[in-house]
């Protein structure tokens, strides 16, 4: 969350002129409570207090949504997803951008610079007690609204809603890297694998050095036997870019070995009826395990405490008839199992 730049004096000086005294006191009290709670990181208290400030201002003709924005930020920090989603959605639908003009002037006697509303600022220009009249435009937070709302929806597993808001955001900010990343996640979590793969390929076309995206593409390609070779290539690319990528080594090993249980069942079935065919399948299986061996060793090297890596190496050494290495992995497997107890 971005640090709030609001101060109590800003609200009181902007509001006191032309408003009822008791309403202004109520506003200052709510604002002070909001800022105190925020500075104390008590976001559960700060959020509704900022919303109270917004509603008080709105009731008196000042629809300043910056305080609604602060409320949404604090609800998000308080992990109150429903309230935060509600506010961010309303802000986006209202066209809020956060862009506003701040009007400042310096008091000659105290040297203090303060922010005023436009009317007060214009009035102070007529006084000789104030100097250094300046205006400053705040940056837009519109892209941040889409990014935060997308994050909230994804965390809440509201994937279809996340897809909708991300696509809406990308229509306005087509080069927003965060929204592009979120889009991939949203497509994946919503089960739209075709769009997920298409998004990954689009991102890799723009940035071919993203090891994680190559890995994710490999995972998706490995789900279909028709694209098994593509999966291997994607995992190898991820490893090339990130040599200690343990998950990429693991998935590459599985991709090379393929459906081993199915292969073993087929071999056992053919042993009795077609022994020559069974022998061919045995040799092909051994060849696959030999091909997978260096990647399994790299997986173990990258993550030596992973019992799955050790077990896989033990199996590969057994099938490739490396008894010494198999015994070494068997001992390592027992060691890790003992530590896990």
KAJOJO-V736878 format. One record per backbone hydrogen bond with DSSP energy under -1.0 kcal/mol. NH is the residue of the N-H (numbers start at 1). CO is the residue of the C=O. If there is no record, write none. Layout:
NH_CO / NH_CO
//
This chain:
11_7 / 12_8 / 13_9 / 14_10 / 15_11 / 16_12 / 19_16 / 24_20 / 25_21 / 26_22 / 27_23 / 28_24 / 29_25 / 30_26 / 31_27 / 32_28 / 33_29 / 34_30 / 35_31 / 36_32 / 37_33 / 38_34 / 39_35 / 40_36 / 41_38 / 42_37 / 43_41 / 46_42 / 47_43 / 49_45 / 50_46 / 51_47 / 52_48 / 53_49 / 54_50 / 55_51 / 56_52 / 57_53 / 58_54 / 59_55 / 61_58 / 62_57 / 64_62 / 67_64 / 69_65 / 70_66 / 71_67 / 72_68 / 73_69 / 74_70 / 75_71 / 76_72 / 77_73 / 78_74 / 79_76 / 80_75 / 81_79 / 84_80 / 85_81 / 86_82 / 87_83 / 88_84 / 89_85 / 90_86 / 91_87 / 92_88 / 93_89 / 94_90 / 95_92 / 96_91 / 102_136 / 104_134 / 105_114 / 106_131 / 107_112 / 108_129 / 111_107 / 114_105 / 116_103 / 121_117 / 122_118 / 123_119 / 124_120 / 125_121 / 126_123 / 127_124 / 131_106 / 134_104 / 136_102 / 138_100 / 141_97 / 145_141 / 146_142 / 147_143 / 148_144 / 149_145 / 150_146 / 151_147 / 152_148 / 153_149 / 154_150 / 155_151 / 156_152 / 157_154 / 158_153 / 159_157 / 162_158 / 163_159 / 164_160 / 165_161 / 166_162 / 167_163 / 168_164 / 169_165 / 170_166 / 171_167 / 173_169 / 176_173 / 180_176 / 181_177 / 182_178 / 183_179 / 184_180 / 185_181 / 186_182 / 187_183 / 188_184 / 189_185 / 190_186 / 191_188 / 192_187 / 193_191 / 196_192 / 197_193 / 198_194 / 199_195 / 200_196 / 201_197 / 202_198 / 203_199 / 204_200 / 205_201 / 206_202 / 207_203 / 210_207 / 211_209 / 214_210 / 215_211 / 216_212 / 217_213 / 218_214 / 219_215 / 220_216 / 221_217 / 222_218 / 224_221 / 227_224 / 228_225 / 231_227 / 232_228 / 233_229 / 234_230 / 235_231 / 236_232 / 237_233 / 238_234 / 239_235 / 240_236 / 241_237 / 242_238 / 245_242 / 246_244 / 249_245 / 250_246 / 251_247 / 252_248 / 253_249 / 254_250 / 255_251 / 256_252 / 257_253 / 258_254 / 260_258 / 263_259 / 264_260 / 265_261 / 266_262 / 267_263 / 268_264 / 269_265 / 270_266 / 271_267 / 274_270 / 278_274 / 279_275 / 280_276 / 281_277 / 282_278 / 283_279 / 284_280 / 285_281 / 286_282 / 287_283 / 288_284 / 289_285 / 290_286 / 291_287 / 292_288 / 293_289 / 296_292 / 297_293 / 298_294 / 299_295 / 300_296 / 301_297 / 302_298 / 303_299 / 306_303 / 310_306 / 311_307 / 312_308 / 313_309 / 314_310 / 315_311 / 316_312 / 317_313 / 318_314 / 319_315 / 320_316 / 321_318 / 322_317 / 326_322 / 327_323 / 328_324 / 329_325 / 330_326 / 331_327 / 332_328 / 333_329 / 334_330 / 335_331 / 336_332 / 337_333 / 338_334 / 339_335 / 340_336
//
